[in-house]
């Protein structure tokens, strides 16, 4: 198949659904890691095509959703400083901090700008030498190379007024954390195709072996996802557990080596706090010491800014596959896209936003 409409073809979808029904003999719970996959599942109502034995639960693969409250509060603090331009992707502007969001700070007069690439923020810094330009750099391994490149480019241009506030997280440690929990319900994974495009999938092999859990790499269209579910079910039914690549048109085992080299030139692995989940060891990136001049954490006094998250929000349980969004007492009531209590209701990849939009 070459064209996107082929990956949405209803006949192919129904044929794959029939194969899944023929293959399954018992109940299985499968987690799709990526929020983009969650939105496709909800948008195309793929659960309706599946037999009742298959339960899909939603993982923490939404970078906006897992960005911790402390980082959001730090971004808000920086954005309120004089002579500062805060650059961010649009989906971060509505993410709630302890008491506000970037959109409200912009309305109050803060210089908050939406960009479509971290290099846009570098260009803003070059055009505004009298301002400190900070790019809010969040994401998984997918966006880390581009954010690292912004530092490389700023250094090449000798810009001293550009920095990034980094909150990068990594998928494999999160999978370890989910599977090692005594509360885990997960029996198989659909891995995020775009992350594996950058990183490859060698890191997933020991996870599948350690936890005896099949991991199938797949894309984001209906046919992609159903092929991934079929492959996962076949492994589960046969008592097998290995990493299977069902996204061959994009993913190689070794990943994108030049992108990885750029990423590891700027970043090093660190422990990272995940919003609603807590700290996961060696699950994120921080800027290396030799590039500290581009690290907003070292350029601003950011200690002691954060408060506790709203107790009514169960985003952490949703992102671990323990509950569905509609099980949250605030869902669609005091928590909605206009007044979000948690970031999964804001992000274009958030599970709560997907349920609110497609499955109320």
Backbone torsions as a table, in degrees:
resi	resn	phi	psi	omega
1	UNK	NA	140.8	-175.7
2	UNK	-119.3	-26.3	-170.3
3	UNK	-115.5	151.4	-172.4
4	UNK	-62.8	-33.4	-178.4
5	UNK	-65.8	-23.2	176.3
6	UNK	-69.2	-28.4	178.6
7	UNK	-84.4	0.2	176.3
8	UNK	-120.3	11.0	-175.8
9	UNK	-66.3	124.5	-174.2
10	UNK	-65.9	-34.6	179.2
11	UNK	-65.0	-41.3	178.1
12	UNK	-66.6	-40.7	177.9
13	UNK	-59.4	-47.0	-178.6
14	UNK	-66.9	-36.2	178.6
15	UNK	-65.1	-42.2	177.9
16	UNK	-66.2	-39.3	178.7
17	UNK	-61.6	-39.4	177.4
18	UNK	-64.9	-38.9	177.4
19	UNK	-63.4	-38.9	177.9
20	UNK	-65.0	-43.7	179.4
21	UNK	-61.8	-37.4	179.9
22	UNK	-71.1	-29.1	-175.0
23	UNK	-83.9	-28.1	-170.2
24	UNK	-86.5	137.1	177.3
25	UNK	-126.7	-7.9	-179.0
26	UNK	-150.9	175.9	-176.9
27	UNK	-77.1	136.8	177.5
28	UNK	-137.8	141.3	176.1
29	UNK	-113.0	121.3	-175.7
30	UNK	-121.6	132.6	177.5
31	UNK	-103.1	127.6	166.1
32	UNK	-90.0	122.1	-175.3
33	UNK	-67.3	-40.1	-166.3
34	UNK	-89.7	136.8	176.5
35	UNK	-64.5	-29.4	175.2
36	UNK	-63.6	-37.4	175.5
37	UNK	-67.3	-39.6	177.8
38	UNK	-57.7	-45.1	-179.1
39	UNK	-65.6	-37.7	176.5
40	UNK	-64.9	-42.0	179.2
41	UNK	-59.9	-44.1	-178.7
42	UNK	-74.1	-41.8	-177.8
43	UNK	-61.4	-43.6	-176.8
44	UNK	-96.6	4.8	177.4
45	UNK	52.5	47.9	-175.6
46	UNK	-66.6	-29.0	177.8
47	UNK	-58.1	-31.2	-179.7
48	UNK	-66.9	-22.1	179.8
49	UNK	-86.2	-12.8	-172.5
50	UNK	-93.4	153.6	174.8
51	UNK	-68.4	158.4	-175.7
52	UNK	-64.1	-18.2	179.8
53	UNK	-70.5	-18.7	-176.8
54	UNK	-98.0	120.5	174.4
55	UNK	-112.4	124.5	176.1
56	UNK	-99.5	129.9	175.3
57	UNK	-123.1	160.8	-166.0
58	UNK	-109.1	135.3	-173.4
59	UNK	-97.9	-172.7	-175.7
60	UNK	-89.6	20.0	-174.1
61	UNK	-83.7	46.1	173.7
62	UNK	-122.8	105.6	-172.6
63	UNK	-61.4	-36.3	177.6
64	UNK	-64.8	-40.9	-175.4
65	UNK	-64.2	-37.1	-173.7
66	UNK	-94.2	-2.3	175.3
67	UNK	-63.9	119.8	-170.7
68	UNK	-67.3	155.4	-178.8
69	UNK	-56.5	-36.8	-178.1
70	UNK	-62.8	-37.1	178.4
71	UNK	-69.1	-41.8	177.9
72	UNK	-60.3	-44.3	179.2
73	UNK	-64.1	-36.5	177.1
74	UNK	-64.6	-41.8	177.7
75	UNK	-61.8	-40.5	179.9
76	UNK	-66.1	-40.6	177.7
77	UNK	-61.1	-46.1	-179.3
78	UNK	-63.5	-43.4	-176.2
79	UNK	-63.3	-21.3	-179.3
80	UNK	-89.4	-4.0	-178.6
81	UNK	-78.4	154.3	177.3
82	UNK	-70.8	147.1	176.2
83	UNK	59.8	33.8	177.6
84	UNK	-121.7	137.3	170.2
85	UNK	-113.4	119.8	176.5
86	UNK	-97.1	118.1	179.4
87	UNK	-105.5	138.0	-174.9
88	UNK	-156.1	155.5	167.2
89	UNK	-69.3	153.1	-171.5
90	UNK	-61.5	-32.5	-175.2
91	UNK	-72.5	-10.0	177.3
92	UNK	-85.0	-14.5	-173.1
93	UNK	-69.2	-26.7	-178.6
94	UNK	-100.2	0.3	-178.9
95	UNK	-67.1	123.9	-175.6
96	UNK	-75.0	134.0	168.7
97	UNK	-95.7	-154.8	-179.6
98	UNK	-66.2	-34.7	-174.9
99	UNK	-143.7	2.5	-177.6
100	UNK	-163.7	-172.5	171.6
101	UNK	-142.9	170.4	-175.3
102	UNK	-65.7	-30.0	179.2
103	UNK	-65.1	-40.3	178.0
104	UNK	-69.3	-37.7	177.3
105	UNK	-63.1	-38.6	176.6
106	UNK	-63.6	-41.8	179.7
107	UNK	-65.5	-28.4	178.8
108	UNK	-81.6	-2.5	177.1
109	UNK	114.8	-2.5	177.1
110	UNK	-67.7	145.9	-179.3
111	UNK	-88.0	84.3	179.7
112	UNK	-110.8	125.7	-174.9
113	UNK	-125.5	136.6	175.7
114	UNK	-83.7	130.6	176.6
115	UNK	-123.7	162.7	-179.4
116	UNK	-110.7	-2.1	178.4
117	UNK	-158.6	146.1	175.6
118	UNK	-61.2	-24.9	176.5
119	UNK	-68.9	-25.0	172.2
120	UNK	-60.3	-39.9	179.5
121	UNK	-66.7	-36.1	175.9
122	UNK	-62.5	-42.4	178.3
123	UNK	-63.7	-38.8	177.2
124	UNK	-61.9	-41.2	179.2
125	UNK	-63.2	-39.0	-179.5
126	UNK	-67.2	-34.6	-178.4
127	UNK	-83.3	-13.2	-177.6
128	UNK	-129.0	68.7	-174.7
129	UNK	-65.2	-17.7	179.8
130	UNK	-89.7	1.5	-179.7
131	UNK	-115.5	150.7	169.8
132	UNK	-91.3	120.6	-177.8
133	UNK	-105.9	122.7	-178.8
134	UNK	-118.7	127.6	176.5
135	UNK	-102.5	126.9	178.5
136	UNK	-80.5	100.7	-170.6
137	UNK	-99.8	95.7	177.6
138	UNK	-116.7	164.7	175.8
139	UNK	139.5	175.5	174.7
140	UNK	-92.2	-163.7	-180.0
141	UNK	-60.1	-20.4	-177.9
142	UNK	-62.4	-44.8	-175.1
143	UNK	-95.1	-10.4	-176.5
144	UNK	-60.5	-40.4	179.7
145	UNK	-60.9	-42.1	-179.8
146	UNK	-67.0	-38.9	178.1
147	UNK	-67.9	-37.4	175.0
148	UNK	-64.1	-40.0	179.9
149	UNK	-63.2	-30.6	178.4
150	UNK	-63.7	-35.9	176.8
151	UNK	-69.7	-43.0	177.3
152	UNK	-57.5	-44.4	-177.3
153	UNK	-70.8	-39.4	177.6
154	UNK	-63.3	-38.6	177.4
155	UNK	-66.5	-40.9	178.8
156	UNK	-61.5	-35.8	-179.5
157	UNK	-86.0	0.3	-179.3
158	UNK	60.4	39.4	178.4
159	UNK	-85.5	124.7	179.9
160	UNK	-103.5	1.2	-177.0
161	UNK	-111.5	15.4	-179.2
162	UNK	-115.4	136.7	174.2
163	UNK	-150.5	166.8	176.1
164	UNK	-125.0	143.9	171.0
165	UNK	-99.5	102.9	-168.9
166	UNK	-92.1	134.6	173.4
167	UNK	-143.5	57.3	-179.4
168	UNK	-84.5	140.4	178.1
169	UNK	-126.8	160.7	-173.0
170	UNK	-120.0	140.5	-174.4
171	UNK	-72.4	-49.5	-174.0
172	UNK	-55.9	-42.8	177.4
173	UNK	-61.8	-33.0	177.6
174	UNK	-66.7	-37.7	177.2
175	UNK	-64.8	-41.2	175.0
176	UNK	-57.8	-46.7	-177.1
177	UNK	-62.9	-41.3	-179.2
178	UNK	-67.0	-47.3	-175.2
179	UNK	-71.6	-26.9	-179.6
180	UNK	-82.7	-9.9	178.8
181	UNK	-73.3	138.5	177.3
182	UNK	-66.8	-18.4	-180.0
183	UNK	-88.7	-3.8	-173.3
184	UNK	-62.8	136.4	177.6
185	UNK	-108.3	1.0	-167.0
186	UNK	-81.6	131.6	177.5
187	UNK	-115.1	-15.5	177.2
188	UNK	-158.2	157.4	-177.7
189	UNK	-124.3	142.1	159.9
190	UNK	-101.2	113.8	-177.2
191	UNK	-83.4	156.8	-175.2
192	UNK	-77.2	116.4	-176.7
193	UNK	-61.5	-39.6	-175.9
194	UNK	-71.0	-33.2	175.2
195	UNK	-64.1	-44.4	-179.6
196	UNK	-68.4	-24.6	174.8
197	UNK	-59.7	-37.6	178.6
198	UNK	-82.7	-48.1	-168.4
199	UNK	-97.5	-10.6	-171.6
200	UNK	72.9	-164.4	-177.1
201	UNK	-135.0	17.9	177.9
202	UNK	-63.9	-32.6	179.8
203	UNK	-64.6	-22.3	-175.6
204	UNK	-84.3	-20.1	-175.8
205	UNK	-60.6	-49.8	178.3
206	UNK	-65.8	-25.6	177.4
207	UNK	-67.7	-47.3	178.8
208	UNK	-59.3	-40.7	-177.6
209	UNK	-72.3	-43.3	-176.7
210	UNK	-64.4	-43.6	-174.5
211	UNK	-100.7	4.3	-179.9
212	UNK	50.9	50.8	-175.1
213	UNK	-129.2	120.2	177.3
214	UNK	-65.1	141.2	177.6
215	UNK	-127.3	120.0	-178.5
216	UNK	-117.2	121.2	178.0
217	UNK	-82.8	128.5	-178.0
218	UNK	-146.2	170.4	-178.4
219	UNK	-93.5	-148.2	-165.9
220	UNK	-125.9	-5.0	178.2
221	UNK	-88.6	160.4	-177.4
222	UNK	-53.0	-43.9	180.0
223	UNK	-66.3	-41.1	176.2
224	UNK	-54.7	-51.6	-173.3
225	UNK	-66.0	-42.4	179.8
226	UNK	-68.7	-34.5	173.9
227	UNK	-63.6	-38.5	177.2
228	UNK	-65.4	-42.8	178.6
229	UNK	-63.3	-43.3	178.8
230	UNK	-59.4	-46.9	-180.0
231	UNK	-62.2	-39.8	179.8
232	UNK	-66.7	-44.7	179.4
233	UNK	-62.3	-42.6	179.9
234	UNK	-61.1	-40.8	175.7
235	UNK	-63.5	-46.9	-178.7
236	UNK	-60.7	-43.6	-178.6
237	UNK	-67.5	-28.9	-179.1
238	UNK	-92.5	0.6	-179.0
239	UNK	70.6	29.3	-178.7
240	UNK	-107.1	159.8	178.3
241	UNK	-156.4	102.6	177.7
242	UNK	-150.8	172.6	178.8
243	UNK	-89.5	126.7	-178.0
244	UNK	-123.7	131.8	-177.4
245	UNK	-99.2	103.1	176.0
246	UNK	-102.2	19.0	179.4
247	UNK	-129.5	46.6	-172.5
248	UNK	-63.8	-24.6	-178.4
249	UNK	-68.0	-15.1	-178.9
250	UNK	-125.0	-29.6	-168.1
251	UNK	-108.1	130.3	170.9
252	UNK	-111.6	154.5	-176.5
253	UNK	-56.7	-40.4	-176.9
254	UNK	-85.4	-12.2	-179.6
255	UNK	76.9	-157.0	-178.2
256	UNK	-101.5	98.3	-172.9
257	UNK	-63.7	-46.1	178.4
258	UNK	-58.7	-39.7	178.3
259	UNK	-64.3	-41.3	178.2
260	UNK	-63.2	-40.4	-179.9
261	UNK	-62.3	-42.6	177.8
262	UNK	-63.2	-43.7	-178.3
263	UNK	-61.8	-46.2	-177.0
264	UNK	-80.4	-8.7	170.6
265	UNK	-71.0	-36.6	-174.7
266	UNK	-97.4	-38.8	-172.1
267	UNK	-108.3	155.6	168.7
268	UNK	-132.1	157.7	-175.3
269	UNK	-75.2	141.2	-179.9
270	UNK	-146.5	166.0	170.5
271	UNK	-69.4	147.9	-176.8
272	UNK	-143.0	137.7	174.9
273	UNK	-83.4	133.9	178.8
274	UNK	-109.8	130.1	-176.7
275	UNK	-60.0	127.6	179.1
276	UNK	80.4	-11.5	-176.7
277	UNK	-112.5	-43.2	-178.2
278	UNK	111.4	-171.8	-175.8
279	UNK	-77.1	134.4	173.7
280	UNK	-120.9	125.5	-175.8
281	UNK	-66.2	139.1	175.5
282	UNK	51.5	42.9	-175.0
283	UNK	-113.9	12.7	-178.7
284	UNK	-151.4	178.4	176.7
285	UNK	-112.6	144.4	166.3
286	UNK	-129.9	159.8	-178.8
287	UNK	-72.8	135.9	179.2
288	UNK	-65.0	154.0	-177.9
289	UNK	-56.2	-38.3	-176.4
290	UNK	-69.0	-12.4	176.1
291	UNK	-112.8	24.4	-176.1
292	UNK	-63.5	-22.3	176.8
293	UNK	-64.6	-15.0	179.5
294	UNK	-109.5	14.4	-176.8
295	UNK	-105.8	111.0	-178.5
296	UNK	-62.2	-26.1	178.5
297	UNK	-59.6	-34.4	-178.3
298	UNK	-91.5	-15.8	-175.3
299	UNK	-92.7	-17.9	-179.5
300	UNK	-125.6	151.9	177.6
301	UNK	-83.9	100.9	-170.4
302	UNK	-115.2	17.5	-176.7
303	UNK	-78.3	143.7	169.9
304	UNK	66.0	37.8	-175.0
305	UNK	-97.4	-24.8	-166.9
306	UNK	-91.5	153.4	174.6
307	UNK	-118.1	-179.6	-180.0
308	UNK	-74.5	152.6	176.3
309	UNK	-75.5	157.2	177.5
310	UNK	-58.9	128.0	-175.8
311	UNK	-68.1	-26.4	-178.7
312	UNK	-70.6	-22.0	-177.6
313	UNK	-77.4	126.3	-179.7
314	UNK	-108.7	31.1	-176.8
315	UNK	-54.8	-39.1	-178.9
316	UNK	-61.2	-42.3	178.7
317	UNK	-68.7	-34.9	177.7
318	UNK	-65.6	-43.4	-176.7
319	UNK	-75.7	-10.7	173.5
320	UNK	-98.7	4.5	178.3
321	UNK	76.5	17.1	-177.6
322	UNK	-89.7	-27.7	179.1
323	UNK	-142.0	160.5	175.5
324	UNK	-98.9	155.7	-178.0
325	UNK	-54.2	-38.0	-177.0
326	UNK	-69.7	-9.1	176.2
327	UNK	-83.8	-7.8	176.9
328	UNK	-78.7	128.4	-178.3
329	UNK	-63.6	-20.0	-178.8
330	UNK	-93.5	-8.4	-173.6
331	UNK	-60.0	124.6	177.6
332	UNK	74.4	-0.4	179.9
333	UNK	-111.6	-102.2	176.7
334	UNK	-71.9	-14.3	174.6
335	UNK	-112.3	113.7	178.7
336	UNK	-151.6	171.7	-176.4
337	UNK	-57.8	-27.1	178.9
338	UNK	-82.6	-22.7	-178.7
339	UNK	-142.0	69.1	-174.5
340	UNK	-75.6	138.0	172.5
341	UNK	-90.1	-28.7	179.9
342	UNK	-134.4	157.6	-175.5
343	UNK	-67.7	-24.2	175.9
344	UNK	-62.0	-17.0	176.0
345	UNK	-86.3	-11.5	-175.7
346	UNK	-99.1	-46.6	-168.0
347	UNK	-68.7	148.3	174.7
348	UNK	-67.7	-11.2	176.3
349	UNK	-111.9	5.0	-176.4
350	UNK	-76.1	139.3	-179.3
351	UNK	-63.5	-40.6	-179.6
352	UNK	-64.6	-39.3	177.5
353	UNK	-64.7	-38.0	179.4
354	UNK	-64.6	-44.1	179.5
355	UNK	-67.0	-39.9	-179.3
356	UNK	-64.1	-39.5	-175.8
357	UNK	-78.6	-39.8	-169.2
358	UNK	-111.8	-17.3	-167.1
359	UNK	-140.5	33.1	175.2
360	UNK	-72.8	NA	NA
